[in-house]
């Protein structure tokens, strides 16, 4: 099992890697980012993946 860590994800492509779950990746993700619009955008995109109707993900973020 692999654990993903995101450090200052300043571009939305970082979150796109999470649009589908991977059985080799742990659901617990770690985000290290200063408060601001980039962090909020990343969190919102991950939340949209978790709350979509079809094939939702189950990511758990530690910020």
C-alpha angles and dihedrals in degrees: 000000000000127000120215123217124189119199117194096333098203097171130055092235088078090065093043088072085069099053090103128032120243118209090220093057124078116239090231109088128187122219122191109185138131116248112271145093096302092055092045092050091051092049092047093051093049089048090052090054091050095048102041117120099232120056098343119196124230103218118162113202126208107198 
